[in-house]
């Protein structure tokens, strides 16, 4: 399979967009710990939404409020918000990590639980 290169600047544009929205909405004074707490909350909401659509047992009294896609978007926004607060260039780190992962080989373990 031929590798498809990530167009330069795509992630950076998203990072800049999210940074602008953080400023517009008045959240630039949030600390990294606050953003991590919000990220953990959103990951929990994503898990709950996936539970509802995947057929797992769920509390019948507690309806899933949000769609899975909406929760994925919330998680992405908050991952970027944490990175922005930490001064991390997400695009640079993403590309560097992808290059590392591309050198690995994977095989499903024969052990299944």
GROMACS elastic network, one bead per residue, 0.5 to 0.9 nm:
[ bonds ]
;  ai    aj funct       b0    kb
    4     7     6  0.89860   500
    5     8     6  0.85222   500
    6     9     6  0.86459   500
    6    10     6  0.77074   500
    6    11     6  0.89788   500
    6    95     6  0.81933   500
    7    10     6  0.60427   500
    7    11     6  0.87135   500
    8    11     6  0.78561   500
    8    12     6  0.82600   500
    8    91     6  0.85849   500
    9    13     6  0.59698   500
    9    14     6  0.86623   500
    9    91     6  0.75206   500
   10    13     6  0.52718   500
   10    14     6  0.65594   500
   10    15     6  0.87950   500
   10    91     6  0.79224   500
   11    14     6  0.50893   500
   11    15     6  0.61445   500
   11    16     6  0.86129   500
   11    90     6  0.70394   500
   11    91     6  0.51860   500
   11    92     6  0.88872   500
   11    94     6  0.86591   500
   12    16     6  0.61098   500
   12    17     6  0.85167   500
   12    89     6  0.76959   500
   12    90     6  0.71032   500
   12    91     6  0.57025   500
   12    92     6  0.86568   500
   13    16     6  0.51011   500
   13    17     6  0.60913   500
   13    18     6  0.86325   500
   14    18     6  0.61646   500
   14    19     6  0.85356   500
   14    80     6  0.86817   500
   15    18     6  0.52151   500
   15    19     6  0.61389   500
   15    20     6  0.86334   500
   15    77     6  0.88201   500
   15    80     6  0.63621   500
   15    81     6  0.83659   500
   15    83     6  0.88806   500
   15    84     6  0.76210   500
   15    89     6  0.84540   500
   15    90     6  0.73579   500
   15    91     6  0.83324   500
   16    19     6  0.50058   500
   16    20     6  0.61465   500
   16    21     6  0.86435   500
   17    20     6  0.51449   500
   17    21     6  0.62855   500
   17    22     6  0.86922   500
   18    21     6  0.50091   500
   18    22     6  0.61346   500
   18    23     6  0.86895   500
   18    77     6  0.67850   500
   18    80     6  0.71768   500
   18    81     6  0.72350   500
   18    84     6  0.88132   500
   19    22     6  0.50726   500
   19    23     6  0.64142   500
   19    24     6  0.87180   500
   19    28     6  0.84561   500
   19    80     6  0.82568   500
   19    81     6  0.72032   500
   19    84     6  0.69956   500
   20    23     6  0.51650   500
   20    24     6  0.61349   500
   20    25     6  0.86106   500
   21    25     6  0.59602   500
   21    26     6  0.84021   500
   21    27     6  0.85847   500
   22    25     6  0.53506   500
   22    26     6  0.61952   500
   22    27     6  0.51707   500
   22    28     6  0.58302   500
   22    81     6  0.77994   500
   23    26     6  0.51592   500
   23    27     6  0.60465   500
   23    28     6  0.54799   500
   23    29     6  0.89690   500
   24    27     6  0.78446   500
   24    28     6  0.87480   500
   25    28     6  0.82458   500
   26    29     6  0.74542   500
   26    30     6  0.89840   500
   27    30     6  0.56438   500
   28    31     6  0.82986   500
   28    85     6  0.84678   500
   30    33     6  0.81264   500
   30    34     6  0.60877   500
   30    35     6  0.67622   500
   30    85     6  0.84857   500
   31    34     6  0.52572   500
   31    35     6  0.64527   500
   31    36     6  0.87354   500
   31    82     6  0.88360   500
   31    85     6  0.74727   500
   32    35     6  0.50587   500
   32    36     6  0.61082   500
   32    37     6  0.85729   500
   32    81     6  0.84470   500
   32    82     6  0.60046   500
   32    83     6  0.88299   500
   32    85     6  0.61314   500
   32    86     6  0.73299   500
   33    36     6  0.50213   500
   33    37     6  0.61260   500
   33    38     6  0.86136   500
   33    82     6  0.86386   500
   34    37     6  0.50903   500
   34    38     6  0.62610   500
   34    39     6  0.85867   500
   35    38     6  0.50512   500
   35    39     6  0.60618   500
   35    40     6  0.86213   500
   35    78     6  0.66781   500
   35    79     6  0.84283   500
   35    81     6  0.68250   500
   35    82     6  0.58897   500
   35    85     6  0.86014   500
   36    40     6  0.61521   500
   36    41     6  0.85659   500
   36    78     6  0.77474   500
   36    79     6  0.82355   500
   36    81     6  0.89043   500
   36    82     6  0.66723   500
   37    40     6  0.51652   500
   37    41     6  0.62928   500
   37    42     6  0.87460   500
   38    42     6  0.62059   500
   38    43     6  0.86359   500
   38    75     6  0.89245   500
   38    78     6  0.72226   500
   39    42     6  0.50949   500
   39    43     6  0.61518   500
   39    44     6  0.85977   500
   39    74     6  0.80883   500
   39    75     6  0.61306   500
   39    76     6  0.88419   500
   39    77     6  0.86861   500
   39    78     6  0.54235   500
   39    79     6  0.68155   500
   39    82     6  0.83987   500
   40    43     6  0.51064   500
   40    44     6  0.62657   500
   40    45     6  0.87312   500
   40    75     6  0.85261   500
   41    44     6  0.51264   500
   41    45     6  0.63600   500
   41    46     6  0.87583   500
   42    46     6  0.61449   500
   42    47     6  0.85630   500
   42    71     6  0.66006   500
   42    72     6  0.83391   500
   42    74     6  0.63657   500
   42    75     6  0.57365   500
   42    78     6  0.82035   500
   43    47     6  0.61908   500
   43    48     6  0.86194   500
   43    71     6  0.76088   500
   43    72     6  0.81501   500
   43    74     6  0.84507   500
   43    75     6  0.62139   500
   44    47     6  0.50431   500
   44    48     6  0.61878   500
   44    49     6  0.86309   500
   45    48     6  0.50200   500
   45    49     6  0.61349   500
   45    50     6  0.86036   500
   45    64     6  0.87892   500
   45    65     6  0.89600   500
   45    66     6  0.81306   500
   45    68     6  0.86929   500
   45    71     6  0.65636   500
   46    49     6  0.50970   500
   46    50     6  0.61731   500
   46    51     6  0.85545   500
   46    66     6  0.85518   500
   46    67     6  0.84105   500
   46    68     6  0.61118   500
   46    69     6  0.85409   500
   46    70     6  0.84245   500
   46    72     6  0.65060   500
   46    74     6  0.86977   500
   46    75     6  0.79535   500
   47    50     6  0.51461   500
   47    51     6  0.61358   500
   47    52     6  0.87685   500
   47    68     6  0.85237   500
   47    71     6  0.87609   500
   48    51     6  0.50344   500
   48    52     6  0.64408   500
   48    53     6  0.89845   500
   48    58     6  0.85714   500
   48    64     6  0.71352   500
   48    68     6  0.88113   500
   49    52     6  0.52349   500
   49    53     6  0.65799   500
   49    54     6  0.86788   500
   49    64     6  0.58468   500
   49    65     6  0.78186   500
   49    66     6  0.66493   500
   49    67     6  0.63699   500
   49    68     6  0.54485   500
   49    71     6  0.76942   500
   50    53     6  0.52421   500
   50    54     6  0.58502   500
   50    55     6  0.86722   500
   50    56     6  0.86768   500
   50    67     6  0.85543   500
   50    68     6  0.62056   500
   51    54     6  0.52430   500
   51    55     6  0.64806   500
   51    56     6  0.53132   500
   51    57     6  0.75298   500
   51    58     6  0.71441   500
   51    64     6  0.89919   500
   52    55     6  0.60196   500
   52    56     6  0.64336   500
   52    57     6  0.78583   500
   52    58     6  0.66745   500
   52    63     6  0.83457   500
   52    64     6  0.65703   500
   53    56     6  0.77927   500
   53    68     6  0.83124   500
   55    58     6  0.83816   500
   57    60     6  0.87099   500
   58    61     6  0.86790   500
   58    62     6  0.77924   500
   58    63     6  0.86966   500
   59    62     6  0.53889   500
   59    63     6  0.76927   500
   60    63     6  0.67361   500
   62    65     6  0.86150   500
   64    67     6  0.76619   500
   66    69     6  0.83703   500
   66    70     6  0.65535   500
   66    71     6  0.69306   500
   67    70     6  0.53327   500
   67    71     6  0.65117   500
   67    72     6  0.88339   500
   68    71     6  0.51603   500
   68    72     6  0.62170   500
   68    73     6  0.87164   500
   69    72     6  0.50283   500
   69    73     6  0.62597   500
   69    74     6  0.86896   500
   70    73     6  0.51260   500
   70    74     6  0.63230   500
   70    75     6  0.87980   500
   71    75     6  0.62402   500
   71    76     6  0.86306   500
   72    75     6  0.51336   500
   72    76     6  0.62256   500
   72    77     6  0.86448   500
   73    76     6  0.50873   500
   73    77     6  0.61405   500
   73    78     6  0.86453   500
   74    77     6  0.51392   500
   74    78     6  0.62601   500
   74    79     6  0.86479   500
   75    78     6  0.51940   500
   75    79     6  0.60800   500
   75    80     6  0.86009   500
   76    79     6  0.51352   500
   76    80     6  0.62584   500
   76    81     6  0.85316   500
   77    80     6  0.52767   500
   77    81     6  0.61171   500
   77    82     6  0.88046   500
   78    82     6  0.61421   500
   78    83     6  0.84889   500
   79    82     6  0.52868   500
   79    83     6  0.63239   500
   79    84     6  0.86535   500
   80    84     6  0.59641   500
   80    85     6  0.85175   500
   80    88     6  0.89824   500
   80    90     6  0.74847   500
   81    84     6  0.50890   500
   81    85     6  0.62056   500
   81    86     6  0.86411   500
   82    85     6  0.51595   500
   82    86     6  0.62476   500
   82    87     6  0.86750   500
   82    88     6  0.86441   500
   83    86     6  0.50148   500
   83    87     6  0.60725   500
   83    88     6  0.50262   500
   83    89     6  0.73960   500
   83    90     6  0.68202   500
   84    87     6  0.50461   500
   84    88     6  0.59624   500
   84    89     6  0.77415   500
   84    90     6  0.82961   500
   85    88     6  0.77669   500
   88    91     6  0.88161   500
   88    92     6  0.85179   500
   88    93     6  0.77726   500
   89    92     6  0.54768   500
   89    93     6  0.62849   500
   89    94     6  0.85621   500
   90    93     6  0.51542   500
   90    94     6  0.58383   500
   90    95     6  0.84986   500
   91    94     6  0.50559   500
   91    95     6  0.61201   500
   91    96     6  0.84950   500
   92    95     6  0.53588   500
   92    96     6  0.61549   500
   92    97     6  0.86162   500
   93    96     6  0.50672   500
   93    97     6  0.60411   500
   93    98     6  0.85105   500
   94    97     6  0.51614   500
   94    98     6  0.60873   500
   94    99     6  0.86601   500
   95    98     6  0.50539   500
   95    99     6  0.62540   500
   95   100     6  0.87608   500
   96    99     6  0.52593   500
   96   100     6  0.65465   500
   96   101     6  0.88750   500
   97   100     6  0.50685   500
   97   101     6  0.61921   500
   97   102     6  0.85612   500
   98   102     6  0.59517   500
   98   103     6  0.87615   500
   99   102     6  0.51444   500
   99   103     6  0.67760   500
  100   103     6  0.55458   500
  100   104     6  0.71796   500
  101   104     6  0.53265   500
  101   105     6  0.83614   500
  102   105     6  0.79073   500
  107   110     6  0.89613   500
  108   111     6  0.85255   500
  109   112     6  0.74396   500
